[in-house]
């Protein structure tokens, strides 16, 4: 079910400062920036080879990323694993009584309460230009 780690999401207080630090320290380059009004954050995707680091700055303290920052401070928010059969994995996990959200056939999230505090994402590997 779990393949390679292809995403590491890190919550930061200041996105621009974090991007500058990660590019300077590790030689990474920003692939794209975006914003999610639904989940209350702006982000930057920095490819690392087979995957990427996603830096996330909350834009709404009442949404999940903002609540994470308030409760835990900066740090790892989510680990994304490559999964060849996301719908099959979701079916199996739900059959085992695990809380899983799956907004699309190629993406699912396992709630941190199910995994000792780790927010697990099941996804397909992205390609970067």
Long-range contacts (C-beta under 8 A, 24 or more apart in sequence): 1-83, 1-85, 1-89, 1-92, 1-122, 2-81, 2-82, 2-83, 2-122, 3-81, 3-82, 3-83, 3-84, 3-125, 4-50, 4-51, 4-81, 4-82, 4-125, 5-51, 5-79, 5-80, 5-81, 5-82, 6-50, 6-51, 6-52, 6-80, 6-81, 6-82, 6-123, 6-125, 6-126, 7-51, 7-52, 7-53, 7-54, 7-78, 7-79, 7-80, 7-121, 7-123, 8-51, 8-52, 8-53, 8-54, 8-76, 8-78, 8-79, 8-80, 9-53, 9-54, 9-56, 9-76, 9-77, 9-78, 9-79, 9-80, 9-119, 10-53, 10-54, 10-55, 10-56, 10-74, 10-75, 10-76, 10-77, 11-41, 11-56, 11-57, 11-58, 11-65, 11-68, 11-69, 11-72, 11-74, 11-75, 11-77, 12-55, 12-56, 12-57, 12-74, 13-57, 13-69, 13-74, 14-57, 15-42, 15-43, 15-44, 15-55, 15-56, 15-57, 18-44, 18-55, 18-57, 19-44, 19-46, 19-55, 22-46, 22-53, 22-55, 28-53, 31-128, 31-129, 35-59, 38-63, 39-63, 39-64, 39-65, 40-64, 40-65, 40-66, 41-65, 41-66, 47-128, 50-125, 51-80, 51-82, 51-125, 51-126, 52-126, 52-128, 54-78, 77-119, 78-109, 78-119, 78-120, 78-121, 79-118, 79-119, 79-120, 79-121, 80-120, 80-121, 80-122, 80-123, 81-120, 81-121, 81-122, 81-123, 82-123, 82-124, 82-125, 83-108, 83-122, 83-123, 83-124, 84-124, 86-122, 86-123, 86-124, 89-122, 90-122
